[in-house]
């Protein structure tokens, strides 16, 4: 009985790894064609046009649209989400949280900034 469970778990592990590799390869193809896909309903064309910088350096880390980041503000608020871009005039970044909310963060109010995963990268 345990042998059958181990085989099923091994097949599920292989399917998981293969799915991850295929998703990353799809993202790489999109990046090659200068496309970034953000599968959120609340992101509109106005949000994409508002963010005039799609790739920039923040705290010595190069980030671009589509990267998943974690932000800690001065008020100790922890937010994790997908980066839409930056607004140069307002010195702010736009972020789509996992609750499908669009949040704008002033760069001066960010205490810590961490990239959780890069768009189109394996690890």
N, CA, C and O of each residue as an XYZ file, in Angstrom:
492
protein
N       0.819     -1.202      0.000
C       0.000      0.000      0.000
C       0.862      1.264      0.000
O       0.572      2.228     -0.708
N       1.920      1.242      0.803
C       2.801      2.404      0.885
C       3.537      2.607     -0.437
O       3.802      3.745     -0.824
N       3.864      1.543     -1.120
C       4.563      1.645     -2.397
C       3.699      2.377     -3.420
O       4.207      3.195     -4.187
N       2.406      2.089     -3.436
C       1.500      2.759     -4.374
C       1.375      4.246     -4.063
O       1.327      5.072     -4.974
N       1.322      4.581     -2.800
C       1.241      5.989     -2.390
C       2.527      6.715     -2.787
O       2.478      7.852     -3.255
N       3.685      6.057     -2.601
C       4.953      6.667     -2.989
C       5.012      6.905     -4.486
O       5.515      7.939     -4.928
N       4.508      5.967     -5.270
C       4.522      6.130     -6.724
C       3.622      7.287     -7.155
O       3.988      8.078     -8.025
N       2.457      7.375     -6.546
C       1.536      8.465     -6.878
C       2.157      9.807     -6.497
O       2.080     10.766     -7.265
N       2.766      9.877     -5.329
C       3.408     11.122     -4.895
C       4.585     11.485     -5.801
O       4.809     12.662     -6.083
N       5.330     10.488     -6.254
C       6.446     10.747     -7.162
C       5.948     11.288     -8.498
O       6.549     12.205     -9.059
N       4.857     10.731     -9.010
C       4.275     11.214    -10.265
C       3.761     12.640    -10.089
O       3.932     13.471    -10.981
N       3.135     12.932     -8.953
C       2.656     14.291     -8.696
C       3.817     15.279     -8.584
O       3.707     16.415     -9.046
N       4.917     14.863     -7.984
C       6.095     15.721     -7.887
C       6.660     16.015     -9.275
O       6.993     17.160     -9.581
N       6.767     15.000    -10.104
C       7.260     15.212    -11.466
C       6.338     16.127    -12.263
O       6.810     16.977    -13.019
N       5.019     15.962    -12.100
C       4.063     16.828    -12.800
C       4.194     18.271    -12.331
O       4.089     19.200    -13.132
N       4.420     18.457    -11.046
C       4.590     19.797    -10.486
C       5.837     20.465    -11.048
O       5.789     21.630    -11.443
N       6.952     19.743    -11.089
C       8.205     20.299    -11.610
C       8.071     20.607    -13.098
O       8.517     21.660    -13.552
N       7.461     19.698    -13.861
C       7.269     19.919    -15.291
C       6.364     21.133    -15.545
O       6.629     21.922    -16.452
N       5.307     21.283    -14.753
C       4.427     22.445    -14.889
C       5.154     23.741    -14.607
O       4.956     24.729    -15.314
N       6.001     23.753    -13.573
C       6.773     24.954    -13.231
C       7.709     25.330    -14.372
O       7.812     26.501    -14.737
N       8.390     24.335    -14.935
C       9.318     24.590    -16.038
C       8.563     25.143    -17.245
O       9.040     26.074    -17.894
N       7.403     24.589    -17.551
C       6.626     25.067    -18.695
C       6.125     26.497    -18.496
O       6.110     27.283    -19.443
N       5.721     26.834    -17.291
C       5.256     28.195    -17.009
C       6.398     29.193    -17.164
O       6.209     30.267    -17.735
N       7.572     28.851    -16.664
C       8.720     29.753    -16.780
C       9.131     29.905    -18.242
O       9.482     31.004    -18.672
N       9.093     28.819    -19.008
C       9.413     28.921    -20.432
C       8.405     29.805    -21.162
O       8.779     30.561    -22.059
N       7.134     29.715    -20.785
C       6.113     30.582    -21.379
C       6.401     32.048    -21.044
O       6.271     32.916    -21.906
N       6.791     32.328    -19.795
C       7.141     33.690    -19.408
C       8.355     34.191    -20.187
O       8.399     35.359    -20.573
N       9.331     33.329    -20.420
C      10.511     33.724    -21.197
C      10.132     34.072    -22.633
O      10.683     35.013    -23.205
N       9.202     33.329    -23.219
C       8.737     33.630    -24.577
C       8.040     34.984    -24.589
O       8.242     35.785    -25.502
N       7.217     35.239    -23.571
C       6.546     36.537    -23.477
C       7.568     37.667    -23.334
O       7.421     38.716    -23.961
N       8.605     37.461    -22.511
C       9.635     38.490    -22.333
C      10.390     38.742    -23.631
O      10.762     39.877    -23.927
N      10.613     37.696    -24.396
C      11.301     37.846    -25.674
C      10.492     38.720    -26.625
O      11.058     39.440    -27.448
N       9.162     38.655    -26.512
C       8.273     39.468    -27.338
C       7.865     40.772    -26.647
O       6.916     41.430    -27.075
N       8.579     41.145    -25.580
C       8.314     42.363    -24.804
C       6.889     42.412    -24.263
O       6.241     43.458    -24.301
N       6.405     41.284    -23.762
C       5.079     41.208    -23.149
C       5.223     40.692    -21.727
O       6.023     39.799    -21.450
N       4.433     41.272    -20.831
C       4.355     40.789    -19.456
C       2.886     40.558    -19.160
O       2.065     41.461    -19.319
N       2.551     39.346    -18.728
C       1.162     38.988    -18.472
C       0.913     39.017    -16.973
O       1.560     38.301    -16.209
N      -0.035     39.856    -16.564
C      -0.467     39.925    -15.170
C      -1.931     39.498    -15.151
O      -2.800     40.226    -15.631
N      -2.203     38.326    -14.600
C      -3.550     37.759    -14.618
C      -4.376     38.254    -13.434
O      -4.758     37.472    -12.563
N      -4.641     39.523    -13.408
C      -5.479     40.118    -12.369
C      -6.581     40.922    -13.034
O      -6.335     41.626    -14.014
N      -7.780     40.823    -12.515
C      -8.934     41.502    -13.114
C      -8.910     43.013    -12.888
O      -9.422     43.770    -13.713
N      -8.331     43.449    -11.798
C      -8.390     44.864    -11.437
C      -7.368     45.727    -12.166
O      -7.454     46.953    -12.100
N      -6.416     45.132    -12.850
C      -5.411     45.906    -13.570
C      -6.012     46.350    -14.896
O      -6.366     45.530    -15.742
N      -6.120     47.661    -15.057
C      -6.696     48.215    -16.285
C      -5.594     48.863    -17.118
O      -4.446     48.976    -16.688
N      -5.970     49.276    -18.299
C      -5.021     49.950    -19.181
C      -4.571     51.281    -18.577
O      -3.438     51.710    -18.796
N      -5.458     51.937    -17.816
C      -5.095     53.198    -17.161
C      -3.963     52.993    -16.152
O      -3.069     53.831    -16.043
N      -4.001     51.869    -15.407
C      -2.936     51.578    -14.454
C      -1.618     51.346    -15.182
O      -0.565     51.798    -14.733
N      -1.682     50.643    -16.298
C      -0.460     50.367    -17.050
C       0.127     51.630    -17.661
O       1.348     51.775    -17.737
N      -0.737     52.548    -18.099
C      -0.254     53.809    -18.668
C       0.251     54.751    -17.585
O       1.165     55.541    -17.821
N      -0.342     54.670    -16.396
C       0.077     55.527    -15.282
C       1.518     55.188    -14.855
O       2.298     56.077    -14.514
N       1.848     53.915    -14.881
C       3.205     53.484    -14.525
C       4.103     53.692    -15.725
O       4.101     52.891    -16.660
N       4.878     54.779    -15.699
C       5.687     55.124    -16.868
C       7.039     54.411    -16.900
O       7.686     54.386    -17.948
N       7.477     53.841    -15.798
C       8.744     53.105    -15.774
C       8.451     51.627    -15.536
O       7.866     51.262    -14.516
N       8.852     50.793    -16.466
C       8.599     49.355    -16.355
C       9.799     48.602    -15.786
O       9.657     47.485    -15.289
N      10.978     49.214    -15.859
C      12.190     48.597    -15.326
C      13.004     49.681    -14.640
O      13.259     50.733    -15.227
N      13.417     49.430    -13.392
C      14.140     50.438    -12.626
C      14.934     49.764    -11.517
O      14.800     48.562    -11.288
N      15.756     50.541    -10.836
C      16.563     50.049     -9.723
C      16.053     50.701     -8.446
O      15.962     51.925     -8.348
N      15.723     49.861     -7.470
C      15.230     50.336     -6.178
C      16.045     49.669     -5.084
O      16.089     48.442     -5.000
N      16.686     50.463     -4.250
C      17.552     49.985     -3.166
C      18.639     49.055     -3.686
O      18.980     48.074     -3.025
N      19.184     49.349     -4.858
C      20.252     48.548     -5.419
C      19.797     47.259     -6.081
O      20.628     46.457     -6.508
N      18.492     47.050     -6.172
C      17.949     45.843     -6.792
C      17.236     46.226     -8.072
O      16.384     47.115     -8.078
N      17.586     45.553     -9.158
C      16.940     45.817    -10.447
C      15.633     45.033    -10.503
O      15.631     43.805    -10.407
N      14.527     45.751    -10.658
C      13.207     45.129    -10.734
C      12.505     45.592    -12.003
O      12.822     46.642    -12.562
N      11.547     44.789    -12.444
C      10.753     45.171    -13.601
C       9.326     44.685    -13.401
O       9.039     43.912    -12.486
N       8.452     45.142    -14.257
C       7.046     44.776    -14.164
C       6.895     43.264    -14.215
O       7.570     42.583    -14.987
N       6.006     42.755    -13.387
C       5.754     41.321    -13.345
C       6.471     40.611    -12.219
O       6.116     39.483    -11.880
N       7.479     41.250    -11.627
C       8.191     40.630    -10.512
C       7.304     40.608     -9.280
O       6.542     41.542     -9.031
N       7.409     39.535     -8.514
C       6.661     39.450     -7.259
C       7.558     39.986     -6.155
O       8.679     39.512     -5.971
N       7.060     40.978     -5.418
C       7.876     41.642     -4.404
C       7.147     41.690     -3.068
O       5.932     41.508     -2.988
N       7.932     41.940     -2.025
C       7.406     42.131     -0.677
C       7.894     43.489     -0.194
O       9.088     43.782     -0.252
N       6.966     44.318      0.284
C       7.280     45.674      0.721
C       6.902     45.818      2.189
O       5.820     45.405      2.606
N       7.806     46.408      2.970
C       7.516     46.770      4.352
C       7.613     48.278      4.440
O       8.659     48.858      4.148
N       6.512     48.921      4.845
C       6.484     50.375      4.919
C       7.016     50.856      6.266
O       7.295     50.057      7.159
N       7.149     52.159      6.394
C       7.613     52.751      7.651
C       6.618     52.466      8.777
O       7.005     52.348      9.940
N       5.336     52.356      8.424
C       4.302     52.053      9.412
C       4.233     50.564      9.733
O       3.263     50.113     10.344
N       5.248     49.787      9.330
C       5.363     48.341      9.574
C       4.254     47.532      8.890
O       3.913     46.440      9.344
N       3.700     48.064      7.813
C       2.694     47.346      7.029
C       3.412     46.474      6.011
O       4.239     46.968      5.244
N       3.104     45.177      5.998
C       3.757     44.235      5.093
C       2.791     43.904      3.964
O       1.680     43.429      4.199
N       3.229     44.159      2.742
C       2.408     43.914      1.558
C       3.226     43.076      0.586
O       4.403     43.347      0.351
N       2.582     42.048      0.021
C       3.218     41.224     -0.992
C       2.342     41.231     -2.232
O       1.120     41.112     -2.140
N       2.969     41.372     -3.391
C       2.192     41.410     -4.612
C       3.062     41.485     -5.847
O       4.278     41.306     -5.781
N       2.418     41.755     -6.984
C       3.094     41.812     -8.276
C       3.278     43.276     -8.664
O       2.343     44.072     -8.587
N       4.476     43.615     -9.075
C       4.825     44.982     -9.436
C       4.284     45.327    -10.812
O       4.508     44.594    -11.775
N       3.571     46.444    -10.906
C       3.079     46.937    -12.200
C       4.110     47.862    -12.820
O       4.391     47.769    -14.015
N       4.671     48.748    -12.023
C       5.668     49.686    -12.521
C       5.858     50.823    -11.541
O       5.373     50.777    -10.411
N       6.580     51.856    -11.993
C       6.854     53.012    -11.148
C       6.372     54.278    -11.836
O       6.350     54.375    -13.063
N       5.986     55.246    -11.009
C       5.572     56.557    -11.496
C       6.701     57.529    -11.135
O       6.924     57.822     -9.961
N       7.392     58.012    -12.135
C       8.599     58.807    -11.910
C       8.288     60.150    -11.254
O       8.994     60.562    -10.334
N       7.237     60.841    -11.716
C       6.926     62.166    -11.173
C       6.527     62.101     -9.707
O       6.897     62.978     -8.927
N       5.782     61.079     -9.325
C       5.298     60.963     -7.945
C       6.266     60.207     -7.040
O       6.051     60.128     -5.830
N       7.332     59.649     -7.617
C       8.272     58.805     -6.873
C       7.531     57.717     -6.110
O       7.665     57.576     -4.895
N       6.734     56.941     -6.874
C       5.912     55.896     -6.278
C       5.954     54.647     -7.149
O       6.307     54.703     -8.326
N       5.583     53.509     -6.541
C       5.456     52.270     -7.295
C       4.020     51.777     -7.188
O       3.339     52.023     -6.192
N       3.568     51.078     -8.228
C       2.236     50.471     -8.245
C       2.379     48.975     -8.040
O       3.240     48.332     -8.642
N       1.528     48.429     -7.185
C       1.609     47.029     -6.814
C       0.213     46.425     -6.806
O      -0.727     47.044     -6.307
N       0.070     45.222     -7.354
C      -1.187     44.476     -7.288
C      -1.027     43.451     -6.187
O      -0.187     42.556     -6.288
N      -1.822     43.569     -5.136
C      -1.716     42.631     -4.021
C      -2.406     41.324     -4.377
O      -3.066     41.218     -5.410
N      -2.249     40.346     -3.523
C      -2.875     39.051     -3.754
C      -4.388     39.108     -3.544
O      -5.104     38.176     -3.910
N      -4.872     40.204     -2.954
C      -6.321     40.416     -2.793
C      -6.902     41.166     -3.981
O      -8.039     41.632     -3.912
N      -6.145     41.293     -5.073
C      -6.531     42.001     -6.295
C      -6.775     43.488     -6.054
O      -7.616     44.091     -6.720
N      -6.056     44.076     -5.121
C      -6.143     45.511     -4.880
C      -4.912     46.178     -5.492
O      -3.810     45.632     -5.445
N      -5.115     47.363     -6.066
C      -4.020     48.147     -6.609
C      -3.575     49.118     -5.526
O      -4.374     49.919     -5.041
N      -2.294     49.049     -5.142
C      -1.771     49.944     -4.107
C      -0.622     50.750     -4.685
O       0.186     50.253     -5.469
N      -0.575     51.998     -4.275
C       0.503     52.901     -4.681
C       1.333     53.200     -3.441
O       0.803     53.638     -2.420
N       2.644     52.961     -3.536
C       3.548     53.197     -2.422
C       4.532     54.293     -2.779
O       5.175     54.249     -3.828
N       4.643     55.269     -1.905
C       5.653     56.306     -2.054
C       7.014     55.679     -1.749
O       7.149     54.962     -0.758
N       8.000     55.930     -2.566
C       9.312     55.313     -2.383
C       9.930     55.737     -1.057
O      10.656     54.959     -0.437
N       9.652     56.959     -0.615
C      10.207     57.444      0.652
C       9.600     56.729      1.856
O      10.205     56.723      2.929
N       8.416     56.124      1.704
C       7.752     55.433      2.812
C       8.085     53.946      2.870
O       7.545     53.234      3.717
N       8.947     53.467      2.004
C       9.307     52.047      1.990
C      10.516     51.836      2.887
O      11.569     52.441      2.689
N      10.345     50.968      3.877
C      11.429     50.654      4.800
C      12.283     49.511      4.254
O      13.507     49.621      4.189
N      11.626     48.403      3.860
C      12.319     47.249      3.295
C      11.647     46.853      1.995
O      10.451     47.063      1.795
N      12.450     46.276      1.119
C      11.986     45.902     -0.203
C      12.690     44.610     -0.581
O      13.920     44.550     -0.573
N      11.918     43.563     -0.915
C      12.524     42.285     -1.243
C      11.845     41.692     -2.463
O      10.618     41.701     -2.563
N      12.636     41.177     -3.387
C      12.099     40.497     -4.566
C      11.884     39.038     -4.191
O      12.827     38.333     -3.832
N      10.622     38.587     -4.279
C      10.293     37.204     -3.944
C      10.605     36.309     -5.140
O      11.259     35.277     -4.990
N      10.142     36.698     -6.324
C      10.462     35.949     -7.537
C      10.490     36.884     -8.725
O       9.697     37.820     -8.827
N      11.423     36.609     -9.622
C      11.573     37.422    -10.834
C      10.710     36.815    -11.927
O      10.569     35.595    -12.016
N      10.137     37.669    -12.753
C       9.308     37.216    -13.856
C      10.194     36.607    -14.931
O      11.081     37.280    -15.457
N       9.966     35.345    -15.261
C      10.726     34.670    -16.310
C      12.032     34.059    -15.860
O      12.850     33.686    -16.701
N      12.260     33.941    -14.557
C      13.484     33.340    -14.041
C      13.138     32.028    -13.330
O      12.066     31.892    -12.741
N      14.066     31.064    -13.396
C      13.808     29.769    -12.756
C      13.912     29.854    -11.239
O      12.993     29.428    -10.540
N      15.010     30.393    -10.714
C      15.157     30.425     -9.259
C      15.671     31.727     -8.792
O      15.854     31.923     -7.590
